[in-house]
């Protein structure tokens, strides 16, 4: 580990203390292919976190690499949005059509954080209100407004805010006061809470509600299907916009639907996206109703958003996802992964909950009385790495293992991961 230790010392000398690193002995990924990555010291791992769900198609995919090289060969890496960009327009056309939002328009950014900031700017301007509703346990980014609407203290770096935020129940069922209710009664209780929050904590003219269909950093928490459809009925009564944060749930990862919000039978007023679209390239954006997108009365742009290289790679990624029906693969192998984890849970009481959809699966680890067990999560994280598997971690209490492999993952690789997880979880239980 000498090379890693030297790089770690240099990292700590010049990088912020608040930039978290996984593992007691952090690693550097030096090369990758398929679903496997190799660190600087030559050890190869099966990757089940995909750069935080970003390497959606895996590594070293010829169709994507060739599209990027073809753009690089033109010599045009960047022109800015002051000029027409063919690939940007084509990608926007594809996303607008796939969104299901009538008369949709698209604006590209560099990340999910920027996408959510843009969505908030549009909504607050359109409604002429600085009031926003968000879910408890949410995460929407690291910029000023997105930190304000992040309902997870571990990621809320500042109490200062450009918006007034009201918090709603619904996203995190496992520790909700409504957890004992049936799906239908849970939805009703959350809808009643939403209405009360509007009536009690706001002036009524709220700009928007923003929600992740499955909370990502929050620990892949998954509400009952239909919750956000029921929310939208209440929001429509007050003229409140609904924004679906699809940064982690988009592009078919949940298996059942192309967008996570599809499970709730509703078309939002806007959706934000990023991560998997670029398969590692920096890209994000907003797709919204035209009247909402066009509501700004001043000039605006994104210098690098939607640049020729990123949009060329994103188009190739989107083509690959659709042509290889990776949504169906996520549905099939996600079901096998969840089934295997629930079998592991039967033998290990440290597992309090297995949840998620498709290839977006969370394992909540608990103590003897059901309390959060963050030390167990750290043990599983380290134990999986020792067994050649890279996984993620999150949750409100840092006690949730997050599994989100590239959507090209194979049945054999799922079985390999389950073997490693059985060993790591069993060791943590003991």
C-alpha positions in Angstrom: 0.0 0.0 0.0 3.0 2.3 -0.2 1.9 4.1 -3.4 -1.6 4.6 -1.9 -0.2 5.9 1.4 2.0 8.4 -0.4 -0.9 9.7 -2.5 -3.1 9.9 0.6 -0.6 12.0 2.4 -0.4 14.4 -0.6 -4.3 14.4 -0.7 -4.6 15.4 2.9 -2.1 18.2 2.5 -3.9 20.0 -0.2 -7.6 18.8 -0.3 -10.3 19.9 2.2 -10.9 17.9 5.3 -14.6 17.6 4.5 -13.9 15.5 1.3 -14.6 12.0 2.6 -12.7 9.0 1.4 -13.8 5.4 1.7 -11.8 2.8 3.6 -9.2 2.9 6.4 -6.6 2.7 3.6 -8.1 4.6 0.6 -7.4 3.4 -2.9 -6.9 4.9 -6.3 -8.6 3.4 -9.3 -6.0 3.2 -12.1 -7.7 1.2 -14.9 -11.0 -0.5 -15.6 -12.9 -2.6 -18.0 -16.5 -3.9 -17.9 -17.6 -4.0 -14.3 -14.1 -4.4 -12.9 -11.6 -1.8 -11.7 -7.9 -2.2 -10.8 -6.2 0.0 -8.2 -2.8 1.6 -8.5 -1.2 -1.4 -6.7 -2.6 -4.0 -9.0 -5.6 -5.4 -7.1 -8.8 -5.9 -9.2 -12.3 -5.4 -7.8 -15.9 -6.0 -8.9 -17.4 -2.6 -8.8 -20.9 -2.4 -7.3 -21.1 1.3 -6.8 -20.2 2.6 -10.2 -18.6 5.9 -9.2 -21.8 6.7 -7.2 -24.2 5.4 -9.9 -22.4 7.4 -12.6 -20.6 4.7 -14.6 -24.0 3.4 -15.6 -22.8 1.3 -18.6 -19.5 0.2 -17.1 -16.0 0.9 -18.2 -14.1 0.9 -21.5 -17.2 0.6 -23.6 -16.1 0.9 -27.3 -19.3 2.6 -28.6 -19.0 5.4 -26.0 -15.2 5.7 -26.3 -15.4 5.9 -30.1 -18.0 8.6 -30.0 -15.9 10.7 -27.6 -12.7 10.1 -29.7 -14.6 11.1 -32.9 -15.5 14.5 -31.3 -12.0 15.0 -30.0 -10.7 14.4 -33.5 -12.6 17.4 -34.7 -10.5 19.5 -32.3 -13.6 21.1 -30.9 -13.8 20.4 -27.2 -15.7 23.5 -26.3 -17.6 26.4 -28.0 -20.0 27.6 -25.3 -23.8 27.9 -25.6 -23.3 31.1 -27.6 -23.0 28.8 -30.6 -25.1 26.0 -32.0 -24.0 22.6 -30.9 -25.5 19.7 -33.0 -25.0 17.0 -30.4 -26.5 19.2 -27.7 -29.6 19.8 -29.7 -29.9 16.1 -30.6 -29.5 15.0 -27.0 -32.1 17.6 -25.8 -34.6 16.3 -28.4 -34.1 12.7 -27.2 -34.5 13.6 -23.5 -37.5 15.9 -24.1 -39.2 13.0 -25.9 -38.2 10.4 -23.2 -39.4 12.7 -20.4 -43.1 12.4 -21.2 -43.4 16.1 -20.2 -45.6 17.9 -22.8 -43.9 20.6 -24.9 -40.6 20.0 -23.0 -37.4 22.0 -23.2 -34.0 21.0 -21.9 -31.1 23.0 -20.3 -27.7 21.3 -19.7 -25.4 21.8 -16.8 -22.3 20.0 -15.5 -23.7 18.1 -12.5 -26.8 17.2 -10.5 -26.1 20.0 -8.1 -26.2 22.5 -10.9 -29.3 20.9 -12.3 -31.2 21.2 -9.0 -30.0 24.8 -8.5 -31.4 25.6 -12.0 -34.7 23.9 -11.2 -35.1 25.9 -8.0 -34.3 29.2 -9.9 -36.9 28.4 -12.5 -39.6 27.4 -10.0 -39.1 30.3 -7.7 -39.1 32.8 -10.6 -42.2 31.2 -12.2 -44.1 31.2 -9.0 -42.6 34.4 -7.6 -42.1 32.7 -4.3 -39.0 31.6 -2.3 -40.9 28.9 -0.4 -39.9 25.3 -1.2 -41.0 21.9 0.2 -38.6 19.0 0.4 -38.6 15.6 2.0 -36.9 14.7 5.2 -33.7 12.7 4.7 -33.3 14.1 1.2 -30.1 15.0 -0.6 -30.0 17.4 -3.6 -26.4 18.7 -3.9 -23.6 20.7 -2.3 -24.4 24.3 -3.6 -26.1 27.0 -1.6 -29.7 26.4 -2.4 -29.3 22.6 -2.8 -27.8 22.3 0.7 -30.8 24.3 2.0 -33.2 21.7 0.6 -31.1 18.7 1.8 -32.9 17.1 4.7 -29.9 15.2 6.1 -27.8 16.9 8.7 -24.7 15.0 7.7 -24.7 16.8 4.4 -26.1 20.2 5.4 -23.0 22.3 5.7 -24.8 25.6 6.4 -28.1 26.8 8.0 -28.0 29.8 5.7 -30.4 29.6 2.8 -31.7 31.5 -0.2 -35.1 29.7 0.1 -37.6 29.0 2.9 -37.9 25.3 3.3 -40.7 23.2 4.8 -40.1 19.5 5.4 -42.5 16.7 4.6 -42.7 13.0 5.6 -42.7 10.2 3.1 -39.2 9.3 1.7 -37.7 7.2 4.6 -40.3 4.6 5.6 -38.1 2.3 7.8 -37.8 4.9 10.6 -41.0 6.8 9.9 -43.7 7.4 12.5 -46.0 5.8 9.9 -43.9 2.7 9.3 -46.4 0.4 10.9 -49.2 1.3 8.4 -50.2 -0.5 5.2 -49.0 1.0 1.9 -52.4 2.7 1.4 -52.6 4.1 4.9 -48.9 5.2 4.8 -49.6 7.2 1.6 -52.7 8.7 3.2 -50.8 9.7 6.4 -48.1 11.3 4.3 -50.6 13.2 2.1 -52.3 14.5 5.3 -48.9 15.6 6.5 -48.2 17.4 3.2 -51.5 19.3 3.4 -50.9 20.3 7.0 -47.3 21.5 6.2 -48.7 23.7 3.4 -51.5 25.1 5.7 -49.3 25.5 8.8 -45.8 26.3 7.7 -46.2 28.3 4.5 -48.1 31.3 3.1 -49.7 29.0 0.6 -48.0 30.3 -2.5 -45.2 27.7 -2.4 -43.0 27.6 -5.5 -42.4 23.9 -5.7 -41.9 20.6 -4.0 -38.7 18.7 -5.0 -38.3 15.0 -4.3 -36.1 12.0 -5.2 -38.3 9.0 -6.2 -35.8 6.9 -4.3 -33.5 8.8 -1.9 -29.9 8.2 -2.9 -27.5 9.5 -0.3 -30.4 8.9 2.2 -29.8 5.2 1.9 -31.9 4.1 -1.2 -35.1 4.6 0.8 -38.1 3.7 -1.2 -41.7 4.9 -0.6 -44.7 3.0 -1.7 -45.6 3.3 -5.4 -48.2 6.0 -5.9 -47.0 8.3 -3.1 -45.9 11.1 -5.3 -49.0 10.8 -7.5 -51.1 11.4 -4.4 -48.8 14.3 -3.5 -49.2 15.8 -7.0 -53.0 16.0 -6.5 -52.6 18.1 -3.4 -49.9 20.3 -5.0 -52.1 20.9 -8.0 -54.8 22.3 -5.7 -52.4 25.0 -4.6 -50.7 25.6 -8.0 -47.4 24.2 -6.6 -44.9 22.8 -9.1 -43.5 19.3 -8.6 -39.8 18.6 -9.5 -38.6 15.0 -9.6 -34.8 14.7 -8.8 -33.8 11.9 -11.2 -30.1 12.3 -10.7 -29.7 8.8 -9.4 -33.0 7.2 -10.5 -33.0 8.0 -14.2 -32.1 6.1 -17.4 -33.8 2.8 -16.4 -31.8 2.0 -13.3 -34.9 1.2 -11.2 -35.9 -1.5 -13.7 -39.6 -1.0 -13.7 -39.5 2.5 -15.3 -37.1 4.6 -17.3 -37.6 7.4 -14.7 -38.0 6.7 -11.0 -41.1 8.9 -10.9 -42.8 6.4 -13.3 -43.7 4.2 -10.3 -46.0 6.9 -9.1 -48.2 7.4 -12.1 -47.5 11.1 -12.5 -45.7 13.4 -14.9 -43.8 16.1 -13.0 -43.5 19.7 -14.1 -39.7 19.3 -14.3 -37.1 16.6 -13.8 -33.4 17.0 -13.1 -30.8 14.5 -14.3 -27.1 13.8 -14.3 -24.8 11.0 -13.3 -25.5 7.9 -15.5 -26.2 9.9 -18.6 -22.6 10.7 -19.2 -21.2 7.3 -18.0 -18.4 9.2 -16.3 -18.4 12.5 -18.3 -19.6 15.6 -16.4 -23.2 16.3 -17.5 -26.5 17.2 -15.9 -29.6 19.1 -16.8 -33.2 20.0 -16.4 -36.1 19.0 -18.6 -39.3 21.0 -18.0 -42.5 22.4 -19.5 -41.7 25.1 -22.0 -43.5 27.8 -20.1 -41.5 27.0 -16.9 -38.2 26.7 -18.8 -38.8 30.0 -20.6 -39.9 32.0 -17.5 -36.5 33.8 -16.9 -36.5 37.4 -17.9 -32.7 37.8 -17.9 -29.9 36.3 -19.9 -28.4 33.0 -18.6 -26.2 30.3 -19.9 -23.8 27.5 -18.8 -20.3 27.9 -20.1 -19.5 24.2 -20.1 -23.0 22.7 -19.8 -23.8 20.6 -22.9 -20.4 21.0 -24.4 -19.6 19.0 -27.6 -17.6 16.2 -25.9 -20.0 15.6 -23.0 -23.0 15.5 -25.3 -21.4 13.2 -27.8 -20.5 10.8 -25.0 -24.0 11.1 -23.5 -25.7 10.4 -26.8 -23.7 7.3 -27.2 -24.5 6.3 -23.6 -28.2 6.8 -24.1 -28.1 4.8 -27.3 -26.3 2.0 -25.6 -28.8 1.9 -22.7 -31.8 1.8 -25.1 -30.4 -0.5 -27.7 -29.2 -3.1 -25.1 -32.4 -2.8 -23.0 -30.4 -2.2 -19.9 -33.6 -1.3 -18.1 -34.8 -4.9 -18.5 -31.4 -6.1 -17.2 -31.7 -3.9 -14.2 -35.2 -5.3 -13.5 -34.1 -8.9 -13.8 -30.8 -8.8 -12.0 -32.0 -6.3 -9.4 -34.7 -8.8 -8.4 -32.0 -11.5 -8.1 -29.8 -9.3 -6.1 -32.6 -8.3 -3.7 -33.7 -11.9 -3.4 -30.2 -13.0 -2.5 -29.8 -10.2 0.1 -33.1 -11.1 1.8 -31.8 -14.6 2.1 -28.6 -13.3 3.7 -30.8 -11.2 6.1 -32.6 -14.3 7.4 -29.3 -15.5 8.9 -28.0 -12.1 10.0 -30.1 -10.0 12.4 -27.7 -7.1 11.8 -29.7 -6.5 8.5 -32.8 -4.5 9.4 -34.1 -3.8 5.9 -33.4 -4.6 2.3 -35.0 -2.2 -0.1 -34.8 -0.5 -3.5 -35.8 -1.1 -7.1 -33.8 -2.6 -9.9 -30.0 -2.1 -9.5 -30.5 0.5 -6.7 -30.5 -1.6 -3.5 -30.0 -0.5 0.1 -29.2 -2.7 3.1 -29.9 -1.0 6.4 -27.8 -2.3 9.3 -29.1 -2.3 12.9 -28.2 -3.1 16.4 -29.9 -5.5 18.8 -32.8 -3.1 19.5 -33.2 -1.9 15.9 -31.0 1.2 16.4 -28.8 2.3 13.6 -25.5 0.5 13.4 -23.0 2.7 11.5 -20.0 0.7 12.7 -21.5 -2.5 11.2 -21.8 -0.6 7.9 -18.1 0.3 8.0 -17.2 -3.3 8.8 -19.3 -4.5 5.8 -17.7 -1.8 3.5 -14.2 -2.9 4.5 -15.1 -6.6 4.5 -16.5 -6.5 1.0 -13.4 -4.7 -0.2 -11.2 -7.4 1.3 -13.3 -9.9 -0.7 -12.8 -8.0 -3.9 -16.1 -6.1 -4.0 -16.5 -2.3 -4.0 -19.8 -1.0 -2.5 -21.2 2.3 -1.3 -22.4 3.6 2.1 -24.9 6.2 3.1 -28.1 6.8 5.0 -29.1 9.4 7.6 -27.1 7.6 10.2 -24.3 6.2 8.0 -25.6 2.7 8.5 -26.9 1.8 5.0 -24.9 -0.2 2.4 -25.7 1.0 -1.1 -25.4 -1.3 -4.1 -25.6 0.2 -7.6 -23.5 -1.7 -10.1 -23.2 -0.7 -13.8 -26.5 -1.7 -15.5 -24.5 -4.1 -17.8 -23.8 -6.3 -14.8 -24.1 -10.1 -15.4 -25.9 -12.9 -13.5 -22.5 -14.4 -12.6 -21.3 -11.1 -11.2 -24.4 -10.7 -9.1 -23.8 -14.2 -7.6 -20.1 -13.2 -7.0 -21.2 -10.1 -5.2 -23.7 -12.0 -3.1 -21.0 -14.4 -2.0 -18.8 -11.5 -0.9 -21.6 -9.8 0.9 -22.7 -12.9 2.7 -19.1 -13.2 4.1 -18.8 -9.5 4.9 -22.2 -9.2 6.6 -21.7 -12.5 8.5 -18.4 -11.2 9.8 -20.0 -7.9 10.8 -22.9 -9.7 12.6 -20.4 -11.8 14.6 
